[in-house]
Amino acid sequence: MTRVEFFDQDGRITGFCCEGHSGYAEAGSDIVCAAVTTAIRMAECTINDVCGSRAKTRVNDKEARITLTLPATCDEEETVQAVLTGLMLTLCELRDEYPDYIEVMEVQ
């Protein structure tokens, strides 16, 4: 199962951690993993490359984990929060469609 945790501090999403393979299908054919990976990559690229927010991104291929942590302040804070909220909603939609393969949580 893929597990995604969004970190919330006083109403501000400060980052996320996504780990695990969904197990929906074999590697290379898993549409759930492909959808999650695409959404995560789009959010990370938008936050760092488009908004220039310099979020810290750590990838651990061995454990199938990616973690993104925002700096204390972002120049494009409103846009970054919109991207992270959109990511959370997208992953919640996937969770609703594939509840046995993805879990989404908000951690305070």
N, C-alpha and C positions, 0 to 999 in steps of 0.2 A: 504494500500500500504506500502511496505517496502521501506524505504529511507536510502541510504548509502551516507555519505559525507566523502571524503578523504581530509585531510588537507595537503596543500602544502605550504612550506616555502622556497622560493628561489630554487625551483627544487627538494627539499627533501620532501618526504612524511613523515609527522611527526605523523600520526595516522589516525584514522577513527572513525566514529560514525555510528552505524547501529541501526535503530529503526523502530518499527511497524510490524504488521503482513501483509502478502501480500494479504490475502483475496481470494486467488485462490481456496481454498477448506476449509472444516471444519478443526479445529485443530486436529492434528493426521493424517490427510490425505492430507495435503498441501505440494505438492512436491516442490513448489517454496520456501516456508519457510525452508523446509528440506535442499534444496540445498544451500541456503544462510547461514544457520546455520552451515552446514558442512564446507563450505569454510572459514567462519569466525573462527571457532574453529581450523581448520588446520593451518591457518595463525598465530593465537595467540599462539598455542602450539609450532610452529616452531620458532617464534620470541623469546619467553620466555624460553621454555624448551630445545630447540636444540641449539639456538644461545646464550642463556643466556643474553639477552639484558635488562632484567628487565623493560620492558614496563609496564606502569601503566594500569591496566585493571579494568574497573568498569562495573558491571552488575546491571541493574534495571529490575527485572522480571515483576514488576507491569506495567511498561511502555514499556516492550519488547525492551529494549535498552542495547547495549553493546558499550562501548567506549574504545579504546586503544590509549594511548599516549606514544610515544617513549621518552626516555631520550634525553638530548641535544646531547650526543654522544653515539655511540654504538661500541663495539669492532668489531662486524661483520657487519658493516654498509652496505657494498656492498650486502651481502646476505640478510639482513633485507629489503633493498630497493627492491631487486629482489622478495622477498616474497610478499611485499605489492603491487608491480606492478602487479605481477601474480594474486593476489586477485582482484585488480581493473579490470583487463582484464576478469577474470572469471565472475565477477558480471556484467560487461558490456555485456558479451555474454548472460547471463541470462536475462538482461534487453531487449536485442534485441529480444529474444525469447518470453518474457512475458512482453511487454511494459506497460500493464495496471496494473501490480502487483509489479514492482520494479523500483526504480529511483536511479541512480548513479550520483553523482556530485563531482566535484573537487573544493574545496574552498581554496582560497589563503588569 
